Amino acid sequence: MLNYNELKPGKYITLDGQPYVVMEFNFLRMQQRKPVAQTKIKNLVTGKTVEKTFQQSDKIWEAEIETKEIKYLYSHRGEFWFSEKDNSSKRFKLEEDLVGHYADLLKPDTVVEAIEFSATGGPVSDQNIIGIKLPIKIDLKVVEAPPAIKGDTAQGGTKQVKLETGTTITTPLFINEGDIVRVNTETKEYAERVKKE
């Protein structure tokens, strides 16, 4: 159990059975009143950020967050299938809302980090994957790229290309079909060309 003055940014806590991470923390001492901890916390399941004030008497449970590597296999009708990294016979599915932001960047055999939350403090105790995390940069093949037209630099010299996962990104004009490009998974932006076709 955590004391209210231990709620430093980056700390994982459980509130109403849900995992949160502390984003901001301010310790307030007011005259004639007991000190309080003002926090901004983010729900790791819904992604919502809320402000919450904790007092000395509050029971605060530390959330047990673990990560493990899993392998993406394929998706079908909004279900994303994964397996254990070293054992593809142990398969399980994750719903689209858990894959979220990364859904259009996944290609078969990509190893990703599963974020697991086990609720402690009280009768609830279960192991749950609450999200996934991709490496900051991944390499993907360009499957469609319009040809660059000479003198076509009026728009700043960029074009839209389609990647093997089906997503479309903006790249410089010199990127062609068959090139391998490095994409930032947080911003979904082109980073560099890795291999020329």
Protein Blocks (a to p, Z undefined) as FASTA:
>chain_A
ZZfklmcghiacdeehiacddfbdcddddehiacddddddddfklopacdddddfklccd
dddddddddddfbdeehiacdddfklmklgcdddfklnmmmmmmccghiacdddddddee
ijbdcdddfbdcddfbdcdddfbdcdddehiamnoopacdddfkopacdddfklcehiac
dddfklopafbdfbdZZ
